[in-house]
Amino acid sequence: MKIAVTSLGDTLDSKLDPRFGRASYILILDTQTLEFEAFDNEKNKNAFRGAGIQAAAMVSNAEVSVLLTGFCGPNAFKTLETAGVKVVNDQAGRVIDIVQKFKQGNVVYADGANKDGHW
């Protein structure tokens, strides 16, 4: 399965970045092989508006099934939901540990945003 994880760095040993739209990196990885690609999210991180929607579009275009993150705002959540990407919020720790927890089925899928939008 292909998933996305927000990260402060570009390795599996990096800490999770709790922000989705303004995460430093978004790692796209295969849960079977743990092969991954790190996407620098600098453009969205520094965007004046629409960071969450742009990050959601990138994740959706990567054809992932699930996003693991800390916080996801309403516009990003709606965009991901429309694309069929499930969201797991309230994650913390090292990316590899979060992925292992996910593989064991120890997650709760979000039914909505857990962060207010920015205006």
N, CA, C and O atoms as a GROMACS GRO file, in nm:
protein
  476
    1MET      N    1   0.083  -0.117   0.000
    1MET     CA    2   0.000   0.000   0.000
    1MET      C    3   0.088   0.124   0.000
    1MET      O    4   0.192   0.127   0.065
    2LYS      N    5   0.046   0.224  -0.072
    2LYS     CA    6   0.117   0.350  -0.080
    2LYS      C    7   0.055   0.449   0.018
    2LYS      O    8  -0.066   0.472   0.016
    3ILE      N    9   0.140   0.507   0.105
    3ILE     CA   10   0.092   0.605   0.202
    3ILE      C   11   0.179   0.730   0.199
    3ILE      O   12   0.289   0.729   0.144
    4ALA      N   13   0.129   0.837   0.260
    4ALA     CA   14   0.205   0.961   0.273
    4ALA      C   15   0.219   0.992   0.421
    4ALA      O   16   0.127   0.970   0.499
    5VAL      N   17   0.336   1.045   0.458
    5VAL     CA   18   0.362   1.083   0.597
    5VAL      C   19   0.429   1.220   0.596
    5VAL      O   20   0.525   1.243   0.522
    6THR      N   21   0.380   1.312   0.678
    6THR     CA   22   0.445   1.443   0.689
    6THR      C   23   0.568   1.428   0.777
    6THR      O   24   0.567   1.356   0.876
    7SER      N   25   0.675   1.498   0.740
    7SER     CA   26   0.803   1.478   0.808
    7SER      C   27   0.883   1.608   0.818
    7SER      O   28   0.872   1.696   0.734
    8LEU      N   29   0.963   1.616   0.925
    8LEU     CA   30   1.054   1.730   0.941
    8LEU      C   31   1.182   1.711   0.860
    8LEU      O   32   1.256   1.807   0.838
    9GLY      N   33   1.209   1.588   0.817
    9GLY     CA   34   1.329   1.558   0.740
    9GLY      C   35   1.299   1.465   0.625
    9GLY      O   36   1.184   1.430   0.601
   10ASP      N   37   1.404   1.424   0.555
   10ASP     CA   38   1.384   1.343   0.435
   10ASP      C   39   1.422   1.196   0.453
   10ASP      O   40   1.456   1.128   0.356
   11THR      N   41   1.418   1.147   0.578
   11THR     CA   42   1.447   1.006   0.604
   11THR      C   43   1.337   0.945   0.691
   11THR      O   44   1.256   1.016   0.749
   12LEU      N   45   1.336   0.812   0.698
   12LEU     CA   46   1.237   0.743   0.782
   12LEU      C   47   1.266   0.764   0.930
   12LEU      O   48   1.177   0.745   1.014
   13ASP      N   49   1.389   0.801   0.964
   13ASP     CA   50   1.425   0.828   1.104
   13ASP      C   51   1.387   0.970   1.148
   13ASP      O   52   1.402   1.004   1.265
   14SER      N   53   1.340   1.052   1.055
   14SER     CA   54   1.300   1.189   1.089
   14SER      C   55   1.176   1.188   1.176
   14SER      O   56   1.099   1.092   1.178
   15LYS      N   57   1.158   1.297   1.248
   15LYS     CA   58   1.036   1.316   1.328
   15LYS      C   59   0.922   1.357   1.235
   15LYS      O   60   0.944   1.424   1.134
   16LEU      N   61   0.802   1.316   1.271
   16LEU     CA   62   0.684   1.357   1.198
   16LEU      C   63   0.667   1.508   1.212
   16LEU      O   64   0.685   1.563   1.320
   17ASP      N   65   0.632   1.574   1.103
   17ASP     CA   66   0.596   1.716   1.108
   17ASP      C   67   0.447   1.720   1.134
   17ASP      O   68   0.370   1.666   1.054
   18PRO      N   69   0.403   1.782   1.243
   18PRO     CA   70   0.260   1.779   1.277
   18PRO      C   71   0.173   1.856   1.178
   18PRO      O   72   0.052   1.833   1.172
   19ARG      N   73   0.232   1.947   1.101
   19ARG     CA   74   0.155   2.026   1.005
   19ARG      C   75   0.145   1.950   0.874
   19ARG      O   76   0.243   1.894   0.826
   20PHE      N   77   0.026   1.948   0.816
   20PHE     CA   78   0.014   1.883   0.686
   20PHE      C   79   0.053   1.978   0.573
   20PHE      O   80   0.155   1.956   0.507
   21GLY      N   81  -0.024   2.081   0.551
   21GLY     CA   82   0.000   2.170   0.437
   21GLY      C   83   0.134   2.239   0.441
   21GLY      O   84   0.193   2.266   0.336
   22ARG      N   85   0.183   2.267   0.559
   22ARG     CA   86   0.310   2.339   0.574
   22ARG      C   87   0.421   2.249   0.628
   22ARG      O   88   0.518   2.298   0.687
   23ALA      N   89   0.407   2.119   0.609
   23ALA     CA   90   0.511   2.025   0.650
   23ALA      C   91   0.640   2.053   0.573
   23ALA      O   92   0.635   2.099   0.459
   24SER      N   93   0.753   2.026   0.636
   24SER     CA   94   0.882   2.043   0.567
   24SER      C   95   0.895   1.947   0.450
   24SER      O   96   0.938   1.985   0.341
   25TYR      N   97   0.858   1.821   0.473
   25TYR     CA   98   0.863   1.716   0.371
   25TYR      C   99   0.738   1.632   0.379
   25TYR      O  100   0.673   1.623   0.483
   26ILE      N  101   0.705   1.571   0.267
   26ILE     CA  102   0.600   1.469   0.263
   26ILE      C  103   0.666   1.346   0.202
   26ILE      O  104   0.712   1.348   0.088
   27LEU      N  105   0.670   1.239   0.281
   27LEU     CA  106   0.729   1.114   0.234
   27LEU      C  107   0.619   1.026   0.176
   27LEU      O  108   0.516   1.005   0.241
   28ILE      N  109   0.640   0.977   0.057
   28ILE     CA  110   0.548   0.883  -0.007
   28ILE      C  111   0.617   0.748  -0.002
   28ILE      O  112   0.726   0.731  -0.057
   29LEU      N  113   0.552   0.651   0.065
   29LEU     CA  114   0.622   0.523   0.081
   29LEU      C  115   0.533   0.403   0.061
   29LEU      O  116   0.411   0.410   0.075
   30ASP      N  117   0.596   0.294   0.029
   30ASP     CA  118   0.531   0.165   0.011
   30ASP      C  119   0.541   0.091   0.145
   30ASP      O  120   0.651   0.068   0.195
   31THR      N  121   0.428   0.055   0.201
   31THR     CA  122   0.430  -0.009   0.334
   31THR      C  123   0.488  -0.150   0.330
   31THR      O  124   0.532  -0.201   0.433
   32GLN      N  125   0.491  -0.214   0.215
   32GLN     CA  126   0.546  -0.349   0.204
   32GLN      C  127   0.699  -0.346   0.205
   32GLN      O  128   0.763  -0.422   0.277
   33THR      N  129   0.756  -0.259   0.123
   33THR     CA  130   0.901  -0.258   0.104
   33THR      C  131   0.972  -0.149   0.184
   33THR      O  132   1.094  -0.154   0.201
   34LEU      N  133   0.896  -0.051   0.231
   34LEU     CA  134   0.947   0.069   0.298
   34LEU      C  135   1.032   0.157   0.206
   34LEU      O  136   1.104   0.246   0.252
   35GLU      N  137   1.025   0.131   0.075
   35GLU     CA  138   1.088   0.221  -0.020
   35GLU      C  139   1.008   0.350  -0.020
   35GLU      O  140   0.885   0.348  -0.014
   36PHE      N  141   1.078   0.464  -0.028
   36PHE     CA  142   1.007   0.591  -0.021
   36PHE      C  143   1.074   0.697  -0.106
   36PHE      O  144   1.189   0.685  -0.147
   37GLU      N  145   0.996   0.802  -0.130
   37GLU     CA  146   1.048   0.920  -0.196
   37GLU      C  147   1.010   1.038  -0.108
   37GLU      O  148   0.895   1.049  -0.064
   38ALA      N  149   1.106   1.127  -0.083
   38ALA     CA  150   1.082   1.245   0.000
   38ALA      C  151   1.058   1.366  -0.090
   38ALA      O  152   1.141   1.398  -0.175
   39PHE      N  153   0.945   1.431  -0.072
   39PHE     CA  154   0.913   1.550  -0.148
   39PHE      C  155   0.933   1.672  -0.060
   39PHE      O  156   0.871   1.684   0.046
   40ASP      N  157   1.018   1.763  -0.103
   40ASP     CA  158   1.041   1.888  -0.032
   40ASP      C  159   0.916   1.973  -0.051
   40ASP      O  160   0.876   2.002  -0.164
   41ASN      N  161   0.855   2.014   0.059
   41ASN     CA  162   0.730   2.089   0.056
   41ASN      C  163   0.753   2.238   0.077
   41ASN      O  164   0.663   2.308   0.124
   42GLU      N  165   0.871   2.287   0.044
   42GLU     CA  166   0.909   2.426   0.068
   42GLU      C  167   0.811   2.525   0.005
   42GLU      O  168   0.776   2.626   0.066
   43LYS      N  169   0.768   2.496  -0.117
   43LYS     CA  170   0.677   2.587  -0.186
   43LYS      C  171   0.547   2.605  -0.108
   43LYS      O  172   0.501   2.717  -0.088
   44ASN      N  173   0.490   2.496  -0.063
   44ASN     CA  174   0.365   2.503   0.014
   44ASN      C  175   0.390   2.556   0.155
   44ASN      O  176   0.308   2.630   0.209
   45LYS      N  177   0.503   2.520   0.213
   45LYS     CA  178   0.536   2.563   0.349
   45LYS      C  179   0.536   2.715   0.360
   45LYS      O  180   0.496   2.770   0.463
   46ASN      N  181   0.581   2.782   0.256
   46ASN     CA  182   0.592   2.927   0.257
   46ASN      C  183   0.479   2.998   0.183
   46ASN      O  184   0.484   3.120   0.166
   47ALA      N  185   0.378   2.925   0.141
   47ALA     CA  186   0.267   2.985   0.066
   47ALA      C  187   0.185   3.077   0.156
   47ALA      O  188   0.167   3.050   0.275
   48PHE      N  189   0.136   3.184   0.099
   48PHE     CA  190   0.051   3.277   0.173
   48PHE      C  191  -0.083   3.212   0.204
   48PHE      O  192  -0.133   3.223   0.316
   49ARG      N  193  -0.141   3.144   0.106
   49ARG     CA  194  -0.269   3.076   0.122
   49ARG      C  195  -0.268   2.945   0.043
   49ARG      O  196  -0.188   2.927  -0.049
   50GLY      N  197  -0.359   2.856   0.079
   50GLY     CA  198  -0.381   2.735   0.001
   50GLY      C  199  -0.279   2.625   0.019
   50GLY      O  200  -0.275   2.532  -0.062
   51ALA      N  201  -0.196   2.633   0.123
   51ALA     CA  202  -0.091   2.531   0.142
   51ALA      C  203  -0.151   2.391   0.157
   51ALA      O  204  -0.101   2.295   0.098
   52GLY      N  205  -0.257   2.380   0.234
   52GLY     CA  206  -0.318   2.250   0.257
   52GLY      C  207  -0.379   2.190   0.132
   52GLY      O  208  -0.364   2.071   0.105
   53ILE      N  209  -0.446   2.273   0.055
   53ILE     CA  210  -0.508   2.225  -0.069
   53ILE      C  211  -0.401   2.181  -0.168
   53ILE      O  212  -0.415   2.077  -0.232
   54GLN      N  213  -0.294   2.260  -0.180
   54GLN     CA  214  -0.185   2.224  -0.272
   54GLN      C  215  -0.116   2.095  -0.228
   54GLN      O  216  -0.085   2.009  -0.311
   55ALA      N  217  -0.090   2.081  -0.099
   55ALA     CA  218  -0.028   1.958  -0.049
   55ALA      C  219  -0.122   1.839  -0.070
   55ALA      O  220  -0.077   1.730  -0.105
   56ALA      N  221  -0.251   1.860  -0.050
   56ALA     CA  222  -0.349   1.753  -0.071
   56ALA      C  223  -0.352   1.710  -0.217
   56ALA      O  224  -0.363   1.591  -0.247
   57ALA      N  225  -0.342   1.805  -0.308
   57ALA     CA  226  -0.339   1.772  -0.450
   57ALA      C  227  -0.214   1.690  -0.484
   57ALA      O  228  -0.221   1.594  -0.561
   58MET      N  229  -0.100   1.728  -0.426
   58MET     CA  230   0.024   1.653  -0.450
   58MET      C  231   0.010   1.509  -0.399
   58MET      O  232   0.050   1.414  -0.467
   59VAL      N  233  -0.044   1.494  -0.280
   59VAL     CA  234  -0.062   1.360  -0.222
   59VAL      C  235  -0.159   1.279  -0.308
   59VAL      O  236  -0.135   1.161  -0.336
   60SER      N  237  -0.267   1.341  -0.348
   60SER     CA  238  -0.365   1.273  -0.432
   60SER      C  239  -0.304   1.230  -0.565
   60SER      O  240  -0.329   1.119  -0.612
   61ASN      N  241  -0.225   1.318  -0.626
   61ASN     CA  242  -0.161   1.286  -0.754
   61ASN      C  243  -0.061   1.172  -0.740
   61ASN      O  244  -0.032   1.102  -0.838
   62ALA      N  245  -0.008   1.152  -0.620
   62ALA     CA  246   0.086   1.041  -0.596
   62ALA      C  247   0.014   0.908  -0.576
   62ALA      O  248   0.077   0.804  -0.559
   63GLU      N  249  -0.120   0.913  -0.580
   63GLU     CA  250  -0.204   0.794  -0.571
   63GLU      C  251  -0.184   0.715  -0.442
   63GLU      O  252  -0.175   0.592  -0.443
   64VAL      N  253  -0.176   0.788  -0.331
   64VAL     CA  254  -0.166   0.720  -0.202
   64VAL      C  255  -0.304   0.688  -0.149
   64VAL      O  256  -0.403   0.750  -0.190
   65SER      N  257  -0.312   0.593  -0.059
   65SER     CA  258  -0.439   0.554   0.002
   65SER      C  259  -0.463   0.622   0.135
   65SER      O  260  -0.578   0.646   0.173
   66VAL      N  261  -0.354   0.654   0.208
   66VAL     CA  262  -0.366   0.706   0.344
   66VAL      C  263  -0.261   0.814   0.367
   66VAL      O  264  -0.148   0.804   0.318
   67LEU      N  265  -0.299   0.917   0.443
   67LEU     CA  266  -0.207   1.019   0.490
   67LEU      C  267  -0.196   1.008   0.641
   67LEU      O  268  -0.297   1.004   0.711
   68LEU      N  269  -0.072   1.002   0.692
   68LEU     CA  270  -0.046   1.003   0.835
   68LEU      C  271   0.015   1.139   0.869
   68LEU      O  272   0.118   1.176   0.812
   69THR      N  273  -0.047   1.212   0.961
   69THR     CA  274  -0.002   1.347   0.994
   69THR      C  275  -0.044   1.382   1.136
   69THR      O  276  -0.105   1.301   1.206
   70GLY      N  277  -0.012   1.503   1.177
   70GLY     CA  278  -0.054   1.551   1.307
   70GLY      C  279  -0.186   1.624   1.299
   70GLY      O  280  -0.284   1.589   1.365
   71PHE      N  281  -0.187   1.729   1.214
   71PHE     CA  282  -0.306   1.813   1.201
   71PHE      C  283  -0.339   1.835   1.055
   71PHE      O  284  -0.250   1.854   0.971
   72CYS      N  285  -0.469   1.831   1.025
   72CYS     CA  286  -0.516   1.851   0.889
   72CYS      C  287  -0.636   1.946   0.895
   72CYS      O  288  -0.734   1.918   0.964
   73GLY      N  289  -0.627   2.058   0.822
   73GLY     CA  290  -0.732   2.157   0.820
   73GLY      C  291  -0.850   2.115   0.733
   73GLY      O  292  -0.842   2.016   0.661
   74PRO      N  293  -0.960   2.189   0.741
   74PRO     CA  294  -1.084   2.151   0.671
   74PRO      C  295  -1.074   2.148   0.519
   74PRO      O  296  -1.128   2.058   0.456
   75ASN      N  297  -1.007   2.245   0.459
   75ASN     CA  298  -0.997   2.247   0.312
   75ASN      C  299  -0.911   2.132   0.261
   75ASN      O  300  -0.945   2.067   0.162
   76ALA      N  301  -0.800   2.108   0.328
   76ALA     CA  302  -0.714   1.995   0.290
   76ALA      C  303  -0.787   1.863   0.312
   76ALA      O  304  -0.782   1.774   0.227
   77PHE      N  305  -0.856   1.851   0.425
   77PHE     CA  306  -0.928   1.727   0.454
   77PHE      C  307  -1.033   1.700   0.346
   77PHE      O  308  -1.044   1.587   0.298
   78LYS      N  309  -1.109   1.802   0.308
   78LYS     CA  310  -1.211   1.786   0.204
   78LYS      C  311  -1.149   1.743   0.072
   78LYS      O  312  -1.202   1.656   0.003
   79THR      N  313  -1.037   1.804   0.038
   79THR     CA  314  -0.968   1.770  -0.087
   79THR      C  315  -0.921   1.625  -0.085
   79THR      O  316  -0.938   1.553  -0.183
   80LEU      N  317  -0.863   1.583   0.027
   80LEU     CA  318  -0.816   1.444   0.039
   80LEU      C  319  -0.933   1.347   0.036
   80LEU      O  320  -0.928   1.243  -0.031
   81GLU      N  321  -1.038   1.380   0.109
   81GLU     CA  322  -1.157   1.294   0.114
   81GLU      C  323  -1.216   1.277  -0.026
   81GLU      O  324  -1.253   1.166  -0.064
   82THR      N  325  -1.226   1.384  -0.100
   82THR     CA  326  -1.280   1.379  -0.236
   82THR      C  327  -1.194   1.289  -0.325
   82THR      O  328  -1.246   1.221  -0.414
   83ALA      N  329  -1.063   1.290  -0.301
   83ALA     CA  330  -0.971   1.207  -0.380
   83ALA      C  331  -0.964   1.063  -0.331
   83ALA      O  332  -0.895   0.981  -0.391
   84GLY      N  333  -1.036   1.031  -0.223
   84GLY     CA  334  -1.036   0.894  -0.172
   84GLY      C  335  -0.918   0.861  -0.082
   84GLY      O  336  -0.890   0.744  -0.058
   85VAL      N  337  -0.850   0.964  -0.032
   85VAL     CA  338  -0.736   0.943   0.058
   85VAL      C  339  -0.787   0.951   0.202
   85VAL      O  340  -0.845   1.051   0.243
   86LYS      N  341  -0.764   0.844   0.278
   86LYS     CA  342  -0.802   0.842   0.419
   86LYS      C  343  -0.696   0.917   0.500
   86LYS      O  344  -0.578   0.916   0.464
   87VAL      N  345  -0.738   0.982   0.608
   87VAL     CA  346  -0.648   1.062   0.690
   87VAL      C  347  -0.641   1.004   0.830
   87VAL      O  348  -0.743   0.969   0.890
   88VAL      N  349  -0.519   0.994   0.883
   88VAL     CA  350  -0.497   0.956   1.022
   88VAL      C  351  -0.426   1.075   1.087
   88VAL      O  352  -0.309   1.102   1.060
   89ASN      N  353  -0.498   1.146   1.174
   89ASN     CA  354  -0.446   1.264   1.243
   89ASN      C  355  -0.383   1.225   1.376
   89ASN      O  356  -0.378   1.108   1.414
   90ASP      N  357  -0.334   1.326   1.446
   90ASP     CA  358  -0.284   1.313   1.583
   90ASP      C  359  -0.166   1.217   1.597
   90ASP      O  360  -0.152   1.151   1.699
   91GLN      N  361  -0.083   1.210   1.493
   91GLN     CA  362   0.036   1.125   1.498
   91GLN      C  363   0.154   1.205   1.551
   91GLN      O  364   0.159   1.327   1.534
   92ALA      N  365   0.248   1.138   1.614
   92ALA     CA  366   0.370   1.203   1.666
   92ALA      C  367   0.479   1.098   1.678
   92ALA      O  368   0.451   0.980   1.692
   93GLY      N  369   0.605   1.143   1.671
   93GLY     CA  370   0.719   1.053   1.685
   93GLY      C  371   0.798   1.042   1.557
   93GLY      O  372   0.787   1.127   1.468
   94ARG      N  373   0.879   0.936   1.548
   94ARG     CA  374   0.960   0.913   1.428
   94ARG      C  375   0.873   0.852   1.318
   94ARG      O  376   0.784   0.772   1.346
   95VAL      N  377   0.900   0.889   1.195
   95VAL     CA  378   0.823   0.839   1.081
   95VAL      C  379   0.820   0.687   1.079
   95VAL      O  380   0.713   0.629   1.063
   96ILE      N  381   0.934   0.621   1.094
   96ILE     CA  382   0.938   0.475   1.087
   96ILE      C  383   0.850   0.411   1.193
   96ILE      O  384   0.784   0.310   1.166
   97ASP      N  385   0.847   0.467   1.314
   97ASP     CA  386   0.764   0.412   1.421
   97ASP      C  387   0.616   0.429   1.390
   97ASP      O  388   0.535   0.340   1.417
   98ILE      N  389   0.580   0.543   1.332
   98ILE     CA  390   0.441   0.569   1.296
   98ILE      C  391   0.397   0.474   1.186
   98ILE      O  392   0.285   0.423   1.188
   99VAL      N  393   0.484   0.450   1.090
   99VAL     CA  394   0.453   0.357   0.981
   99VAL      C  395   0.436   0.215   1.035
   99VAL      O  396   0.344   0.144   0.994
  100GLN      N  397   0.523   0.173   1.126
  100GLN     CA  398   0.511   0.039   1.184
  100GLN      C  399   0.379   0.024   1.260
  100GLN      O  400   0.312  -0.079   1.252
  101LYS      N  401   0.342   0.128   1.335
  101LYS     CA  402   0.214   0.128   1.408
  101LYS      C  403   0.098   0.117   1.310
  101LYS      O  404   0.002   0.043   1.333
  102PHE      N  405   0.107   0.190   1.200
  102PHE     CA  406   0.003   0.184   1.097
  102PHE      C  407  -0.007   0.042   1.039
  102PHE      O  408  -0.118  -0.010   1.022
  103LYS      N  409   0.107  -0.019   1.010
  103LYS     CA  410   0.108  -0.153   0.952
  103LYS      C  411   0.044  -0.255   1.046
  103LYS      O  412  -0.011  -0.355   1.000
  104GLN      N  413   0.052  -0.231   1.177
  104GLN     CA  414  -0.008  -0.321   1.275
  104GLN      C  415  -0.158  -0.295   1.292
  104GLN      O  416  -0.226  -0.368   1.364
  105GLY      N  417  -0.207  -0.192   1.226
  105GLY     CA  418  -0.350  -0.161   1.233
  105GLY      C  419  -0.388  -0.075   1.352
  105GLY      O  420  -0.506  -0.063   1.385
  106ASN      N  421  -0.290  -0.015   1.418
  106ASN     CA  422  -0.316   0.066   1.538
  106ASN      C  423  -0.342   0.212   1.502
  106ASN      O  424  -0.269   0.301   1.548
  107VAL      N  425  -0.444   0.238   1.422
  107VAL     CA  426  -0.477   0.374   1.382
  107VAL      C  427  -0.629   0.393   1.380
  107VAL      O  428  -0.705   0.297   1.370
  108VAL      N  429  -0.668   0.517   1.391
  108VAL     CA  430  -0.809   0.553   1.377
  108VAL      C  431  -0.818   0.654   1.264
  108VAL      O  432  -0.751   0.757   1.265
  109TYR      N  433  -0.900   0.623   1.165
  109TYR     CA  434  -0.916   0.714   1.053
  109TYR      C  435  -1.003   0.831   1.094
  109TYR      O  436  -1.104   0.815   1.162
  110ALA      N  437  -0.963   0.950   1.052
  110ALA     CA  438  -1.034   1.073   1.087
  110ALA      C  439  -1.165   1.082   1.008
  110ALA      O  440  -1.174   1.036   0.894
  111ASP      N  441  -1.265   1.142   1.072
  111ASP     CA  442  -1.390   1.168   1.001
  111ASP      C  443  -1.407   1.316   0.972
  111ASP      O  444  -1.513   1.360   0.928
  112GLY      N  445  -1.301   1.393   0.999
  112GLY     CA  446  -1.304   1.536   0.972
  112GLY      C  447  -1.171   1.599   1.008
  112GLY      O  448  -1.080   1.534   1.060
  113ALA      N  449  -1.162   1.728   0.980
  113ALA     CA  450  -1.041   1.803   1.012
  113ALA      C  451  -1.023   1.814   1.163
  113ALA      O  452  -1.121   1.811   1.238
  114ASN      N  453  -0.899   1.826   1.208
  114ASN     CA  454  -0.872   1.845   1.351
  114ASN      C  455  -0.798   1.977   1.375
  114ASN      O  456  -0.738   1.997   1.480
  115LYS      N  457  -0.804   2.065   1.277
  115LYS     CA  458  -0.738   2.196   1.285
  115LYS      C  459  -0.825   2.295   1.211
  115LYS      O  460  -0.879   2.264   1.105
  116ASP      N  461  -0.840   2.414   1.266
  116ASP     CA  462  -0.915   2.519   1.197
  116ASP      C  463  -0.840   2.564   1.074
  116ASP      O  464  -0.718   2.558   1.068
  117GLY      N  465  -0.917   2.609   0.975
  117GLY     CA  466  -0.856   2.664   0.855
  117GLY      C  467  -0.798   2.801   0.881
  117GLY      O  468  -0.830   2.865   0.981
  118HIS      N  469  -0.712   2.846   0.792
  118HIS     CA  470  -0.649   2.978   0.804
  118HIS      C  471  -0.718   3.074   0.708
  118HIS      O  472  -0.744   3.039   0.593
  119TRP      N  473  -0.746   3.192   0.752
  119TRP     CA  474  -0.811   3.292   0.665
  119TRP      C  475  -0.732   3.413   0.661
  119TRP      O  476  -0.769   3.508   0.593
   0.00000   0.00000   0.00000
